Amino acid sequence: MFKVIHQSVEKESLSFMDLMNRSNHVTPTSFLEQLNMYKDILAKKRISVVSAKKRLEIGLDVMEKANYEIIGLQK
């Protein structure tokens, strides 16, 4: 997918040059920057998902304990 994105940016840069007479350079460095940005976003998303999972587990535990207490009070 990154290869496709990088190549499409290269093509659009050529049409940008034709249309606006301004250059936009797409280099291997920009490709590597794209990979690093993806890696950073992925790491943040993983932390977010783990945090949400922990909150959900804690909430389910609290609800289960409350259910047992309700059953005990009903008896």
mmCIF file of the N, C-alpha and C atoms, coordinates in Angstrom:
data_MODEL
# 
_entry.id   MODEL 
# 
loop_
_atom_site.group_PDB 
_atom_site.id 
_atom_site.type_symbol 
_atom_site.label_atom_id 
_atom_site.label_alt_id 
_atom_site.label_comp_id 
_atom_site.label_asym_id 
_atom_site.label_entity_id 
_atom_site.label_seq_id 
_atom_site.pdbx_PDB_ins_code 
_atom_site.Cartn_x 
_atom_site.Cartn_y 
_atom_site.Cartn_z 
_atom_site.occupancy 
_atom_site.B_iso_or_equiv 
_atom_site.pdbx_formal_charge 
_atom_site.auth_seq_id 
_atom_site.auth_comp_id 
_atom_site.auth_asym_id 
_atom_site.auth_atom_id 
_atom_site.pdbx_PDB_model_num 
ATOM 1   N N  . MET A 1 1  ? 0.823   -1.194  0.000   1.00 0.00 ? 1  MET A N  1 
ATOM 2   C CA . MET A 1 1  ? 0.000   0.000   0.000   1.00 0.00 ? 1  MET A CA 1 
ATOM 3   C C  . MET A 1 1  ? 0.870   1.261   0.000   1.00 0.00 ? 1  MET A C  1 
ATOM 4   N N  . PHE A 1 2  ? 1.946   1.241   0.781   1.00 0.00 ? 2  PHE A N  1 
ATOM 5   C CA . PHE A 1 2  ? 2.822   2.406   0.823   1.00 0.00 ? 2  PHE A CA 1 
ATOM 6   C C  . PHE A 1 2  ? 3.464   2.677   -0.533  1.00 0.00 ? 2  PHE A C  1 
ATOM 7   N N  . LYS A 1 3  ? 3.781   1.591   -1.232  1.00 0.00 ? 3  LYS A N  1 
ATOM 8   C CA . LYS A 1 3  ? 4.362   1.744   -2.568  1.00 0.00 ? 3  LYS A CA 1 
ATOM 9   C C  . LYS A 1 3  ? 3.371   2.429   -3.501  1.00 0.00 ? 3  LYS A C  1 
ATOM 10  N N  . VAL A 1 4  ? 2.124   2.016   -3.451  1.00 0.00 ? 4  VAL A N  1 
ATOM 11  C CA . VAL A 1 4  ? 1.085   2.606   -4.299  1.00 0.00 ? 4  VAL A CA 1 
ATOM 12  C C  . VAL A 1 4  ? 0.909   4.088   -3.969  1.00 0.00 ? 4  VAL A C  1 
ATOM 13  N N  . ILE A 1 5  ? 0.849   4.406   -2.687  1.00 0.00 ? 5  ILE A N  1 
ATOM 14  C CA . ILE A 1 5  ? 0.693   5.801   -2.272  1.00 0.00 ? 5  ILE A CA 1 
ATOM 15  C C  . ILE A 1 5  ? 1.881   6.629   -2.749  1.00 0.00 ? 5  ILE A C  1 
ATOM 16  N N  . HIS A 1 6  ? 3.082   6.110   -2.549  1.00 0.00 ? 6  HIS A N  1 
ATOM 17  C CA . HIS A 1 6  ? 4.282   6.836   -2.944  1.00 0.00 ? 6  HIS A CA 1 
ATOM 18  C C  . HIS A 1 6  ? 4.293   7.089   -4.457  1.00 0.00 ? 6  HIS A C  1 
ATOM 19  N N  . GLN A 1 7  ? 3.930   6.063   -5.232  1.00 0.00 ? 7  GLN A N  1 
ATOM 20  C CA . GLN A 1 7  ? 3.917   6.218   -6.681  1.00 0.00 ? 7  GLN A CA 1 
ATOM 21  C C  . GLN A 1 7  ? 2.823   7.184   -7.136  1.00 0.00 ? 7  GLN A C  1 
ATOM 22  N N  . SER A 1 8  ? 1.684   7.175   -6.464  1.00 0.00 ? 8  SER A N  1 
ATOM 23  C CA . SER A 1 8  ? 0.624   8.110   -6.854  1.00 0.00 ? 8  SER A CA 1 
ATOM 24  C C  . SER A 1 8  ? 1.023   9.553   -6.541  1.00 0.00 ? 8  SER A C  1 
ATOM 25  N N  . VAL A 1 9  ? 1.758   9.751   -5.459  1.00 0.00 ? 9  VAL A N  1 
ATOM 26  C CA . VAL A 1 9  ? 2.252   11.096  -5.133  1.00 0.00 ? 9  VAL A CA 1 
ATOM 27  C C  . VAL A 1 9  ? 3.263   11.543  -6.189  1.00 0.00 ? 9  VAL A C  1 
ATOM 28  N N  . GLU A 1 10 ? 4.100   10.623  -6.640  1.00 0.00 ? 10 GLU A N  1 
ATOM 29  C CA . GLU A 1 10 ? 5.051   10.964  -7.702  1.00 0.00 ? 10 GLU A CA 1 
ATOM 30  C C  . GLU A 1 10 ? 4.315   11.416  -8.967  1.00 0.00 ? 10 GLU A C  1 
ATOM 31  N N  . LYS A 1 11 ? 3.262   10.696  -9.349  1.00 0.00 ? 11 LYS A N  1 
ATOM 32  C CA . LYS A 1 11 ? 2.483   11.058  -10.540 1.00 0.00 ? 11 LYS A CA 1 
ATOM 33  C C  . LYS A 1 11 ? 1.814   12.415  -10.362 1.00 0.00 ? 11 LYS A C  1 
ATOM 34  N N  . GLU A 1 12 ? 1.212   12.635  -9.198  1.00 0.00 ? 12 GLU A N  1 
ATOM 35  C CA . GLU A 1 12 ? 0.550   13.914  -8.942  1.00 0.00 ? 12 GLU A CA 1 
ATOM 36  C C  . GLU A 1 12 ? 1.552   15.064  -8.900  1.00 0.00 ? 12 GLU A C  1 
ATOM 37  N N  . SER A 1 13 ? 2.766   14.786  -8.460  1.00 0.00 ? 13 SER A N  1 
ATOM 38  C CA . SER A 1 13 ? 3.798   15.821  -8.440  1.00 0.00 ? 13 SER A CA 1 
ATOM 39  C C  . SER A 1 13 ? 4.132   16.268  -9.856  1.00 0.00 ? 13 SER A C  1 
ATOM 40  N N  . LEU A 1 14 ? 4.133   15.338  -10.799 1.00 0.00 ? 14 LEU A N  1 
ATOM 41  C CA . LEU A 1 14 ? 4.381   15.694  -12.194 1.00 0.00 ? 14 LEU A CA 1 
ATOM 42  C C  . LEU A 1 14 ? 3.250   16.549  -12.754 1.00 0.00 ? 14 LEU A C  1 
ATOM 43  N N  . SER A 1 15 ? 2.015   16.178  -12.454 1.00 0.00 ? 15 SER A N  1 
ATOM 44  C CA . SER A 1 15 ? 0.895   16.982  -12.945 1.00 0.00 ? 15 SER A CA 1 
ATOM 45  C C  . SER A 1 15 ? 0.858   18.348  -12.249 1.00 0.00 ? 15 SER A C  1 
ATOM 46  N N  . PHE A 1 16 ? 1.279   18.400  -10.982 1.00 0.00 ? 16 PHE A N  1 
ATOM 47  C CA . PHE A 1 16 ? 1.387   19.669  -10.260 1.00 0.00 ? 16 PHE A CA 1 
ATOM 48  C C  . PHE A 1 16 ? 2.415   20.576  -10.943 1.00 0.00 ? 16 PHE A C  1 
ATOM 49  N N  . MET A 1 17 ? 3.515   19.973  -11.379 1.00 0.00 ? 17 MET A N  1 
ATOM 50  C CA . MET A 1 17 ? 4.548   20.729  -12.075 1.00 0.00 ? 17 MET A CA 1 
ATOM 51  C C  . MET A 1 17 ? 4.003   21.284  -13.390 1.00 0.00 ? 17 MET A C  1 
ATOM 52  N N  . ASP A 1 18 ? 3.267   20.473  -14.131 1.00 0.00 ? 18 ASP A N  1 
ATOM 53  C CA . ASP A 1 18 ? 2.691   20.926  -15.399 1.00 0.00 ? 18 ASP A CA 1 
ATOM 54  C C  . ASP A 1 18 ? 1.660   22.021  -15.186 1.00 0.00 ? 18 ASP A C  1 
ATOM 55  N N  . LEU A 1 19 ? 0.832   21.872  -14.177 1.00 0.00 ? 19 LEU A N  1 
ATOM 56  C CA . LEU A 1 19 ? -0.263  22.806  -13.938 1.00 0.00 ? 19 LEU A CA 1 
ATOM 57  C C  . LEU A 1 19 ? 0.196   24.121  -13.305 1.00 0.00 ? 19 LEU A C  1 
ATOM 58  N N  . MET A 1 20 ? 1.000   24.030  -12.281 1.00 0.00 ? 20 MET A N  1 
ATOM 59  C CA . MET A 1 20 ? 1.369   25.209  -11.498 1.00 0.00 ? 20 MET A CA 1 
ATOM 60  C C  . MET A 1 20 ? 2.794   25.709  -11.763 1.00 0.00 ? 20 MET A C  1 
ATOM 61  N N  . ASN A 1 21 ? 3.547   24.925  -12.527 1.00 0.00 ? 21 ASN A N  1 
ATOM 62  C CA . ASN A 1 21 ? 4.943   25.251  -12.822 1.00 0.00 ? 21 ASN A CA 1 
ATOM 63  C C  . ASN A 1 21 ? 5.766   25.356  -11.530 1.00 0.00 ? 21 ASN A C  1 
ATOM 64  N N  . ARG A 1 22 ? 5.445   24.491  -10.586 1.00 0.00 ? 22 ARG A N  1 
ATOM 65  C CA . ARG A 1 22 ? 6.183   24.406  -9.320  1.00 0.00 ? 22 ARG A CA 1 
ATOM 66  C C  . ARG A 1 22 ? 6.554   22.957  -9.085  1.00 0.00 ? 22 ARG A C  1 
ATOM 67  N N  . SER A 1 23 ? 7.741   22.759  -8.580  1.00 0.00 ? 23 SER A N  1 
ATOM 68  C CA . SER A 1 23 ? 8.184   21.383  -8.369  1.00 0.00 ? 23 SER A CA 1 
ATOM 69  C C  . SER A 1 23 ? 7.891   20.922  -6.943  1.00 0.00 ? 23 SER A C  1 
ATOM 70  N N  . ASN A 1 24 ? 7.679   19.643  -6.842  1.00 0.00 ? 24 ASN A N  1 
ATOM 71  C CA . ASN A 1 24 ? 7.468   18.988  -5.562  1.00 0.00 ? 24 ASN A CA 1 
ATOM 72  C C  . ASN A 1 24 ? 8.268   17.689  -5.613  1.00 0.00 ? 24 ASN A C  1 
ATOM 73  N N  . HIS A 1 25 ? 9.265   17.577  -4.782  1.00 0.00 ? 25 HIS A N  1 
ATOM 74  C CA . HIS A 1 25 ? 10.153  16.420  -4.852  1.00 0.00 ? 25 HIS A CA 1 
ATOM 75  C C  . HIS A 1 25 ? 9.662   15.304  -3.937  1.00 0.00 ? 25 HIS A C  1 
ATOM 76  N N  . VAL A 1 26 ? 9.597   14.125  -4.499  1.00 0.00 ? 26 VAL A N  1 
ATOM 77  C CA . VAL A 1 26 ? 9.250   12.932  -3.738  1.00 0.00 ? 26 VAL A CA 1 
ATOM 78  C C  . VAL A 1 26 ? 10.503  12.072  -3.721  1.00 0.00 ? 26 VAL A C  1 
ATOM 79  N N  . THR A 1 27 ? 11.030  11.881  -2.536  1.00 0.00 ? 27 THR A N  1 
ATOM 80  C CA . THR A 1 27 ? 12.314  11.199  -2.398  1.00 0.00 ? 27 THR A CA 1 
ATOM 81  C C  . THR A 1 27 ? 12.153  9.921   -1.583  1.00 0.00 ? 27 THR A C  1 
ATOM 82  N N  . PRO A 1 28 ? 13.164  9.066   -1.608  1.00 0.00 ? 28 PRO A N  1 
ATOM 83  C CA . PRO A 1 28 ? 13.128  7.891   -0.724  1.00 0.00 ? 28 PRO A CA 1 
ATOM 84  C C  . PRO A 1 28 ? 12.989  8.293   0.743   1.00 0.00 ? 28 PRO A C  1 
ATOM 85  N N  . THR A 1 29 ? 13.529  9.463   1.094   1.00 0.00 ? 29 THR A N  1 
ATOM 86  C CA . THR A 1 29 ? 13.412  9.934   2.472   1.00 0.00 ? 29 THR A CA 1 
ATOM 87  C C  . THR A 1 29 ? 11.951  10.179  2.827   1.00 0.00 ? 29 THR A C  1 
ATOM 88  N N  . SER A 1 30 ? 11.189  10.758  1.894   1.00 0.00 ? 30 SER A N  1 
ATOM 89  C CA . SER A 1 30 ? 9.769   10.998  2.182   1.00 0.00 ? 30 SER A CA 1 
ATOM 90  C C  . SER A 1 30 ? 9.017   9.673   2.317   1.00 0.00 ? 30 SER A C  1 
ATOM 91  N N  . PHE A 1 31 ? 9.438   8.666   1.553   1.00 0.00 ? 31 PHE A N  1 
ATOM 92  C CA . PHE A 1 31 ? 8.841   7.336   1.684   1.00 0.00 ? 31 PHE A CA 1 
ATOM 93  C C  . PHE A 1 31 ? 9.140   6.773   3.069   1.00 0.00 ? 31 PHE A C  1 
ATOM 94  N N  . LEU A 1 32 ? 10.363  6.918   3.534   1.00 0.00 ? 32 LEU A N  1 
ATOM 95  C CA . LEU A 1 32 ? 10.739  6.433   4.866   1.00 0.00 ? 32 LEU A CA 1 
ATOM 96  C C  . LEU A 1 32 ? 10.025  7.217   5.958   1.00 0.00 ? 32 LEU A C  1 
ATOM 97  N N  . GLU A 1 33 ? 9.826   8.509   5.735   1.00 0.00 ? 33 GLU A N  1 
ATOM 98  C CA . GLU A 1 33 ? 9.071   9.311   6.699   1.00 0.00 ? 33 GLU A CA 1 
ATOM 99  C C  . GLU A 1 33 ? 7.634   8.815   6.799   1.00 0.00 ? 33 GLU A C  1 
ATOM 100 N N  . GLN A 1 34 ? 7.068   8.446   5.661   1.00 0.00 ? 34 GLN A N  1 
ATOM 101 C CA . GLN A 1 34 ? 5.709   7.909   5.647   1.00 0.00 ? 34 GLN A CA 1 
ATOM 102 C C  . GLN A 1 34 ? 5.637   6.619   6.474   1.00 0.00 ? 34 GLN A C  1 
ATOM 103 N N  . LEU A 1 35 ? 6.622   5.767   6.305   1.00 0.00 ? 35 LEU A N  1 
ATOM 104 C CA . LEU A 1 35 ? 6.655   4.526   7.090   1.00 0.00 ? 35 LEU A CA 1 
ATOM 105 C C  . LEU A 1 35 ? 6.789   4.818   8.583   1.00 0.00 ? 35 LEU A C  1 
ATOM 106 N N  . ASN A 1 36 ? 7.633   5.783   8.932   1.00 0.00 ? 36 ASN A N  1 
ATOM 107 C CA . ASN A 1 36 ? 7.804   6.136   10.345  1.00 0.00 ? 36 ASN A CA 1 
ATOM 108 C C  . ASN A 1 36 ? 6.536   6.734   10.935  1.00 0.00 ? 36 ASN A C  1 
ATOM 109 N N  . MET A 1 37 ? 5.843   7.571   10.164  1.00 0.00 ? 37 MET A N  1 
ATOM 110 C CA . MET A 1 37 ? 4.576   8.122   10.653  1.00 0.00 ? 37 MET A CA 1 
ATOM 111 C C  . MET A 1 37 ? 3.566   7.011   10.904  1.00 0.00 ? 37 MET A C  1 
ATOM 112 N N  . TYR A 1 38 ? 3.503   6.050   9.981   1.00 0.00 ? 38 TYR A N  1 
ATOM 113 C CA . TYR A 1 38 ? 2.584   4.927   10.151  1.00 0.00 ? 38 TYR A CA 1 
ATOM 114 C C  . TYR A 1 38 ? 2.939   4.142   11.405  1.00 0.00 ? 38 TYR A C  1 
ATOM 115 N N  . LYS A 1 39 ? 4.229   3.920   11.614  1.00 0.00 ? 39 LYS A N  1 
ATOM 116 C CA . LYS A 1 39 ? 4.679   3.174   12.793  1.00 0.00 ? 39 LYS A CA 1 
ATOM 117 C C  . LYS A 1 39 ? 4.288   3.903   14.071  1.00 0.00 ? 39 LYS A C  1 
ATOM 118 N N  . ASP A 1 40 ? 4.456   5.219   14.090  1.00 0.00 ? 40 ASP A N  1 
ATOM 119 C CA . ASP A 1 40 ? 4.086   6.012   15.266  1.00 0.00 ? 40 ASP A CA 1 
ATOM 120 C C  . ASP A 1 40 ? 2.580   5.968   15.522  1.00 0.00 ? 40 ASP A C  1 
ATOM 121 N N  . ILE A 1 41 ? 1.802   6.123   14.465  1.00 0.00 ? 41 ILE A N  1 
ATOM 122 C CA . ILE A 1 41 ? 0.335   6.082   14.606  1.00 0.00 ? 41 ILE A CA 1 
ATOM 123 C C  . ILE A 1 41 ? -0.107  4.708   15.078  1.00 0.00 ? 41 ILE A C  1 
ATOM 124 N N  . LEU A 1 42 ? 0.500   3.659   14.542  1.00 0.00 ? 42 LEU A N  1 
ATOM 125 C CA . LEU A 1 42 ? 0.159   2.296   14.943  1.00 0.00 ? 42 LEU A CA 1 
ATOM 126 C C  . LEU A 1 42 ? 0.463   2.071   16.425  1.00 0.00 ? 42 LEU A C  1 
ATOM 127 N N  . ALA A 1 43 ? 1.604   2.558   16.889  1.00 0.00 ? 43 ALA A N  1 
ATOM 128 C CA . ALA A 1 43 ? 1.968   2.393   18.300  1.00 0.00 ? 43 ALA A CA 1 
ATOM 129 C C  . ALA A 1 43 ? 0.969   3.122   19.201  1.00 0.00 ? 43 ALA A C  1 
ATOM 130 N N  . LYS A 1 44 ? 0.586   4.352   18.828  1.00 0.00 ? 44 LYS A N  1 
ATOM 131 C CA . LYS A 1 44 ? -0.390  5.101   19.618  1.00 0.00 ? 44 LYS A CA 1 
ATOM 132 C C  . LYS A 1 44 ? -1.741  4.397   19.620  1.00 0.00 ? 44 LYS A C  1 
ATOM 133 N N  . LYS A 1 45 ? -2.137  3.852   18.476  1.00 0.00 ? 45 LYS A N  1 
ATOM 134 C CA . LYS A 1 45 ? -3.418  3.155   18.384  1.00 0.00 ? 45 LYS A CA 1 
ATOM 135 C C  . LYS A 1 45 ? -3.406  1.892   19.234  1.00 0.00 ? 45 LYS A C  1 
ATOM 136 N N  . ARG A 1 46 ? -2.296  1.190   19.245  1.00 0.00 ? 46 ARG A N  1 
ATOM 137 C CA . ARG A 1 46 ? -2.195  -0.020  20.072  1.00 0.00 ? 46 ARG A CA 1 
ATOM 138 C C  . ARG A 1 46 ? -2.350  0.326   21.545  1.00 0.00 ? 46 ARG A C  1 
ATOM 139 N N  . ILE A 1 47 ? -1.693  1.400   21.983  1.00 0.00 ? 47 ILE A N  1 
ATOM 140 C CA . ILE A 1 47 ? -1.824  1.840   23.374  1.00 0.00 ? 47 ILE A CA 1 
ATOM 141 C C  . ILE A 1 47 ? -3.270  2.189   23.676  1.00 0.00 ? 47 ILE A C  1 
ATOM 142 N N  . SER A 1 48 ? -3.920  2.881   22.757  1.00 0.00 ? 48 SER A N  1 
ATOM 143 C CA . SER A 1 48 ? -5.312  3.269   22.931  1.00 0.00 ? 48 SER A CA 1 
ATOM 144 C C  . SER A 1 48 ? -6.230  2.048   23.038  1.00 0.00 ? 48 SER A C  1 
ATOM 145 N N  . VAL A 1 49 ? -5.994  1.061   22.195  1.00 0.00 ? 49 VAL A N  1 
ATOM 146 C CA . VAL A 1 49 ? -6.827  -0.146  22.206  1.00 0.00 ? 49 VAL A CA 1 
ATOM 147 C C  . VAL A 1 49 ? -6.615  -0.933  23.494  1.00 0.00 ? 49 VAL A C  1 
ATOM 148 N N  . VAL A 1 50 ? -5.367  -1.048  23.940  1.00 0.00 ? 50 VAL A N  1 
ATOM 149 C CA . VAL A 1 50 ? -5.087  -1.762  25.192  1.00 0.00 ? 50 VAL A CA 1 
ATOM 150 C C  . VAL A 1 50 ? -5.759  -1.048  26.365  1.00 0.00 ? 50 VAL A C  1 
ATOM 151 N N  . SER A 1 51 ? -5.695  0.275   26.365  1.00 0.00 ? 51 SER A N  1 
ATOM 152 C CA . SER A 1 51 ? -6.332  1.049   27.423  1.00 0.00 ? 51 SER A CA 1 
ATOM 153 C C  . SER A 1 51 ? -7.851  0.849   27.424  1.00 0.00 ? 51 SER A C  1 
ATOM 154 N N  . ALA A 1 52 ? -8.447  0.883   26.244  1.00 0.00 ? 52 ALA A N  1 
ATOM 155 C CA . ALA A 1 52 ? -9.897  0.677   26.138  1.00 0.00 ? 52 ALA A CA 1 
ATOM 156 C C  . ALA A 1 52 ? -10.270 -0.737  26.579  1.00 0.00 ? 52 ALA A C  1 
ATOM 157 N N  . LYS A 1 53 ? -9.445  -1.707  26.238  1.00 0.00 ? 53 LYS A N  1 
ATOM 158 C CA . LYS A 1 53 ? -9.703  -3.096  26.637  1.00 0.00 ? 53 LYS A CA 1 
ATOM 159 C C  . LYS A 1 53 ? -9.670  -3.230  28.157  1.00 0.00 ? 53 LYS A C  1 
ATOM 160 N N  . LYS A 1 54 ? -8.677  -2.603  28.791  1.00 0.00 ? 54 LYS A N  1 
ATOM 161 C CA . LYS A 1 54 ? -8.580  -2.665  30.252  1.00 0.00 ? 54 LYS A CA 1 
ATOM 162 C C  . LYS A 1 54 ? -9.790  -2.016  30.906  1.00 0.00 ? 54 LYS A C  1 
ATOM 163 N N  . ARG A 1 55 ? -10.220 -0.848  30.381  1.00 0.00 ? 55 ARG A N  1 
ATOM 164 C CA . ARG A 1 55 ? -11.402 -0.178  30.934  1.00 0.00 ? 55 ARG A CA 1 
ATOM 165 C C  . ARG A 1 55 ? -12.641 -1.061  30.788  1.00 0.00 ? 55 ARG A C  1 
ATOM 166 N N  . LEU A 1 56 ? -12.774 -1.717  29.654  1.00 0.00 ? 56 LEU A N  1 
ATOM 167 C CA . LEU A 1 56 ? -13.911 -2.609  29.427  1.00 0.00 ? 56 LEU A CA 1 
ATOM 168 C C  . LEU A 1 56 ? -13.882 -3.785  30.393  1.00 0.00 ? 56 LEU A C  1 
ATOM 169 N N  . GLU A 1 57 ? -12.712 -4.383  30.570  1.00 0.00 ? 57 GLU A N  1 
ATOM 170 C CA . GLU A 1 57 ? -12.594 -5.515  31.493  1.00 0.00 ? 57 GLU A CA 1 
ATOM 171 C C  . GLU A 1 57 ? -12.942 -5.103  32.919  1.00 0.00 ? 57 GLU A C  1 
ATOM 172 N N  . ILE A 1 58 ? -12.458 -3.947  33.340  1.00 0.00 ? 58 ILE A N  1 
ATOM 173 C CA . ILE A 1 58 ? -12.757 -3.455  34.691  1.00 0.00 ? 58 ILE A CA 1 
ATOM 174 C C  . ILE A 1 58 ? -14.259 -3.203  34.833  1.00 0.00 ? 58 ILE A C  1 
ATOM 175 N N  . GLY A 1 59 ? -14.857 -2.590  33.823  1.00 0.00 ? 59 GLY A N  1 
ATOM 176 C CA . GLY A 1 59 ? -16.297 -2.328  33.848  1.00 0.00 ? 59 GLY A CA 1 
ATOM 177 C C  . GLY A 1 59 ? -17.110 -3.608  33.921  1.00 0.00 ? 59 GLY A C  1 
ATOM 178 N N  . LEU A 1 60 ? -16.701 -4.621  33.167  1.00 0.00 ? 60 LEU A N  1 
ATOM 179 C CA . LEU A 1 60 ? -17.407 -5.902  33.209  1.00 0.00 ? 60 LEU A CA 1 
ATOM 180 C C  . LEU A 1 60 ? -17.262 -6.570  34.573  1.00 0.00 ? 60 LEU A C  1 
ATOM 181 N N  . ASP A 1 61 ? -16.076 -6.470  35.175  1.00 0.00 ? 61 ASP A N  1 
ATOM 182 C CA . ASP A 1 61 ? -15.874 -7.029  36.517  1.00 0.00 ? 61 ASP A CA 1 
ATOM 183 C C  . ASP A 1 61 ? -16.770 -6.330  37.538  1.00 0.00 ? 61 ASP A C  1 
ATOM 184 N N  . VAL A 1 62 ? -16.865 -5.009  37.450  1.00 0.00 ? 62 VAL A N  1 
ATOM 185 C CA . VAL A 1 62 ? -17.706 -4.253  38.371  1.00 0.00 ? 62 VAL A CA 1 
ATOM 186 C C  . VAL A 1 62 ? -19.174 -4.655  38.195  1.00 0.00 ? 62 VAL A C  1 
ATOM 187 N N  . MET A 1 63 ? -19.604 -4.802  36.956  1.00 0.00 ? 63 MET A N  1 
ATOM 188 C CA . MET A 1 63 ? -20.991 -5.198  36.700  1.00 0.00 ? 63 MET A CA 1 
ATOM 189 C C  . MET A 1 63 ? -21.274 -6.613  37.216  1.00 0.00 ? 63 MET A C  1 
ATOM 190 N N  . GLU A 1 64 ? -20.302 -7.504  37.068  1.00 0.00 ? 64 GLU A N  1 
ATOM 191 C CA . GLU A 1 64 ? -20.478 -8.878  37.557  1.00 0.00 ? 64 GLU A CA 1 
ATOM 192 C C  . GLU A 1 64 ? -20.587 -8.897  39.083  1.00 0.00 ? 64 GLU A C  1 
ATOM 193 N N  . LYS A 1 65 ? -19.727 -8.123  39.752  1.00 0.00 ? 65 LYS A N  1 
ATOM 194 C CA . LYS A 1 65 ? -19.783 -8.043  41.215  1.00 0.00 ? 65 LYS A CA 1 
ATOM 195 C C  . LYS A 1 65 ? -21.112 -7.446  41.676  1.00 0.00 ? 65 LYS A C  1 
ATOM 196 N N  . ALA A 1 66 ? -21.571 -6.421  40.966  1.00 0.00 ? 66 ALA A N  1 
ATOM 197 C CA . ALA A 1 66 ? -22.850 -5.798  41.309  1.00 0.00 ? 66 ALA A CA 1 
ATOM 198 C C  . ALA A 1 66 ? -23.989 -6.789  41.120  1.00 0.00 ? 66 ALA A C  1 
ATOM 199 N N  . ASN A 1 67 ? -23.904 -7.603  40.085  1.00 0.00 ? 67 ASN A N  1 
ATOM 200 C CA . ASN A 1 67 ? -24.935 -8.609  39.833  1.00 0.00 ? 67 ASN A CA 1 
ATOM 201 C C  . ASN A 1 67 ? -25.001 -9.616  40.985  1.00 0.00 ? 67 ASN A C  1 
ATOM 202 N N  . TYR A 1 68 ? -23.836 -10.065 41.461  1.00 0.00 ? 68 TYR A N  1 
ATOM 203 C CA . TYR A 1 68 ? -23.819 -10.997 42.588  1.00 0.00 ? 68 TYR A CA 1 
ATOM 204 C C  . TYR A 1 68 ? -24.384 -10.343 43.855  1.00 0.00 ? 68 TYR A C  1 
ATOM 205 N N  . GLU A 1 69 ? -24.065 -9.088  44.065  1.00 0.00 ? 69 GLU A N  1 
ATOM 206 C CA . GLU A 1 69 ? -24.588 -8.382  45.226  1.00 0.00 ? 69 GLU A CA 1 
ATOM 207 C C  . GLU A 1 69 ? -26.122 -8.221  45.137  1.00 0.00 ? 69 GLU A C  1 
ATOM 208 N N  . ILE A 1 70 ? -26.622 -7.949  43.954  1.00 0.00 ? 70 ILE A N  1 
ATOM 209 C CA . ILE A 1 70 ? -28.062 -7.824  43.753  1.00 0.00 ? 70 ILE A CA 1 
ATOM 210 C C  . ILE A 1 70 ? -28.763 -9.162  44.022  1.00 0.00 ? 70 ILE A C  1 
ATOM 211 N N  . ILE A 1 71 ? -28.164 -10.235 43.514  1.00 0.00 ? 71 ILE A N  1 
ATOM 212 C CA . ILE A 1 71 ? -28.731 -11.561 43.760  1.00 0.00 ? 71 ILE A CA 1 
ATOM 213 C C  . ILE A 1 71 ? -28.753 -11.855 45.255  1.00 0.00 ? 71 ILE A C  1 
ATOM 214 N N  . GLY A 1 72 ? -27.671 -11.497 45.964  1.00 0.00 ? 72 GLY A N  1 
ATOM 215 C CA . GLY A 1 72 ? -27.608 -11.699 47.410  1.00 0.00 ? 72 GLY A CA 1 
ATOM 216 C C  . GLY A 1 72 ? -28.654 -10.870 48.151  1.00 0.00 ? 72 GLY A C  1 
ATOM 217 N N  . LEU A 1 73 ? -28.857 -9.640  47.715  1.00 0.00 ? 73 LEU A N  1 
ATOM 218 C CA . LEU A 1 73 ? -29.856 -8.788  48.355  1.00 0.00 ? 73 LEU A CA 1 
ATOM 219 C C  . LEU A 1 73 ? -31.279 -9.281  48.078  1.00 0.00 ? 73 LEU A C  1 
ATOM 220 N N  . GLN A 1 74 ? -31.499 -9.840  46.911  1.00 0.00 ? 74 GLN A N  1 
ATOM 221 C CA . GLN A 1 74 ? -32.833 -10.348 46.578  1.00 0.00 ? 74 GLN A CA 1 
ATOM 222 C C  . GLN A 1 74 ? -33.165 -11.556 47.433  1.00 0.00 ? 74 GLN A C  1 
ATOM 223 N N  . LYS A 1 75 ? -32.185 -12.352 47.796  1.00 0.00 ? 75 LYS A N  1 
ATOM 224 C CA . LYS A 1 75 ? -32.438 -13.530 48.635  1.00 0.00 ? 75 LYS A CA 1 
ATOM 225 C C  . LYS A 1 75 ? -32.760 -13.073 50.032  1.00 0.00 ? 75 LYS A C  1 
# 
